[in-house]
Amino acid sequence: MAYELYYWDGIQGRGEFVRLALEDAGADYVDVARGSEAKKQGTAAMMRILESRKDPYIPFAPPFLKDGDFIVSQTANILLYLGPKLGLAPADDKLRSFAHGLQLTIADMVVEAHDTHHPIASGLYYEDQKEAAKARSADFLRHRLPKFMSYFERVLDHNPAGNAHAVGSDTTYVDLSLFQLIEGLAYAFPHGMSTFNKRYPALAALRERVGGRPKIARYLDSNRRIPFNKEDIFRHYSELDQEIGH
């Protein structure tokens, strides 16, 4: 039975971290909200679950994943659940817990990236908070982005199995998620990320390796990969982008 992934149509968002794992593993899955209502899919199918008054395991918000009758929600939690099933998690319990902690840290950075363009309220338009967004983005690029990326770079460098992967000696969902995080930041802040390869060589190499994995490369070149856009978590506004000083 195919996995059913539920996330908003038209954006990559948090659902993309799950899509990358499913794509890399060659898993059979349905991106439900992108399907047609004639097939009982589409956004309406997702909303029926979110608004259900009787179904068990109801999620708070997308993304969520159905595996048969079971629903698992929250990006990091979905990947914790899927990782072993897809061969994208360490076999060792301690390393699996470490991987989950890294994914939660990635989730923290995703929130901060989102808040660069919506620092006051998600319910307001970007145009209603542009001045606050400029201040938030400047701080993010100057302080928060280097703090997170320096940490992830050290994680790679301190991996006893070598710095090709975040955890262990094989590709895990954390590697795929780091790739997506870097791709999103490069889209949103091309000037702010202009020295990324020089500053974080291990992360830059990981990004290149993941992007070159055969199934990921095919996915990135397909119409299943939704382009980054200004309705998404990672958004490019030139007035928020600036090169980080040395």
Helices and strands as residue ranges (DSSP letters): E 3-6, H 15-25, E 29-31, G 32-34, G 37-39, H 42-50, E 64-67, E 70-73, H 75-86, H 93-114, G 126-129, H 130-139, I 140-144, H 145-157, H 173-188, H 196-199, H 201-212, H 214-220, G 238-240
